């Protein structure tokens, strides 16, 4: 079975496995947020439907992420395929405002002159 970042054990960015760092490690994995987003925003989906919604995800990566997200209690199997759990939906709702923020951030970056962008990175 796939191994997901477990709070209390070493994870990326934290030797002690702080819960926040464990969730960041899980969500930082390829397609984790995208899968959670699709199941929370678009509803339950079979493996094939979810693969189509995620466009370029490989079956191997999708399978691995689904196993990890299921172990983490964020996704579950249903009669309709896969669905976000109440905990997964709660996390989606917490992350959803980042969509608006990220759009404002992207627009702001486009408006800055190139030299200003480079200076802000130092």
C-alpha positions in Angstrom: 0.0 0.0 0.0 1.2 3.6 -0.7 2.8 5.3 2.2 1.4 8.7 3.1 3.0 11.4 5.4 2.0 10.4 8.9 2.0 13.1 11.6 4.5 12.3 14.3 7.0 10.7 11.9 9.6 12.5 9.8 8.1 14.2 6.7 9.5 16.6 4.2 10.4 19.8 6.1 10.0 18.4 9.6 12.0 15.7 11.4 9.3 15.6 14.1 6.4 15.3 11.7 4.4 18.2 12.9 0.8 17.7 11.7 0.8 20.8 9.5 4.1 19.7 7.8 2.6 16.2 7.2 -0.4 17.7 5.5 1.8 20.0 3.4 3.9 17.0 2.4 0.8 15.1 1.4 -0.7 18.0 -0.5 2.7 18.8 -2.1 2.8 15.5 -3.9 2.0 15.4 -7.6 -1.8 15.6 -8.2 -2.9 15.4 -4.5 -4.6 18.8 -4.5 -5.9 18.3 -8.0 -7.6 15.0 -7.1 -9.0 16.4 -3.9 -10.2 19.5 -5.8 -11.9 17.4 -8.5 -13.7 15.1 -6.0 -14.8 18.0 -3.8 -15.8 20.4 -6.5 -17.0 18.0 -9.2 -18.4 15.2 -7.0 -17.7 11.4 -7.0 -16.0 9.8 -9.9 -14.9 6.5 -11.2 -11.1 6.0 -11.7 -11.5 6.6 -15.5 -13.7 9.7 -14.9 -11.3 11.1 -12.4 -8.4 10.4 -14.8 -10.2 12.4 -17.5 -10.9 15.3 -15.1 -7.3 15.4 -14.2 -6.3 15.5 -17.9 -2.6 14.4 -17.9 -2.3 12.3 -14.7 -0.9 8.9 -15.4 -2.8 5.8 -14.1 0.1 4.9 -11.8 0.3 8.4 -10.2 -3.5 8.5 -9.8 -3.6 5.1 -8.2 -0.8 6.0 -5.8 -2.4 9.4 -4.8 -5.8 7.8 -4.3 -4.3 5.2 -2.0 -2.5 7.9 0.0 -5.6 10.2 0.2 -7.7 7.2 1.3 -5.2 6.3 4.0 -5.2 9.9 5.1 -9.0 9.8 5.4 -9.6 12.5 2.7 -11.0 10.3 0.0 -13.2 7.1 0.2 -14.5 4.5 -2.2 -18.2 4.7 -2.9 -20.7 2.9 -5.2 -20.0 5.8 -7.6 -16.2 5.4 -7.5 -14.2 7.8 -5.4 -15.5 10.7 -3.3 -14.1 13.2 -0.9 -14.8 12.4 2.8 -16.2 15.1 5.1 -12.7 15.7 6.2 -11.5 16.0 2.6 -14.3 18.4 1.8 -13.4 20.5 4.9 -9.8 20.7 3.7 -11.0 21.7 0.2 -13.1 24.5 1.7 -10.1 25.7 3.7 -8.0 25.7 0.5 -10.6 27.2 -1.8 -9.9 30.9 -0.9 -6.4 30.4 -2.1 -7.8 30.2 -5.7 -8.8 33.9 -5.5 -5.7 34.9 -3.7 -3.5 33.1 -6.3 -5.2 34.9 -9.1 -4.6 38.3 -7.6 -1.0 37.3 -6.9 -0.5 36.2 -10.5 -2.0 39.4 -11.9 0.2 41.4 -9.6 3.3 39.5 -10.8 2.4 40.2 -14.4 2.1 43.9 -13.7 5.5 44.3 -12.1 8.4 45.3 -14.3 11.0 42.5 -14.8 13.7 44.3 -12.7 11.2 44.7 -9.8 10.3 40.9 -9.8 14.0 40.0 -9.7 14.7 42.4 -6.8 11.8 41.0 -4.8 13.3 37.5 -5.0 16.5 38.6 -3.3 
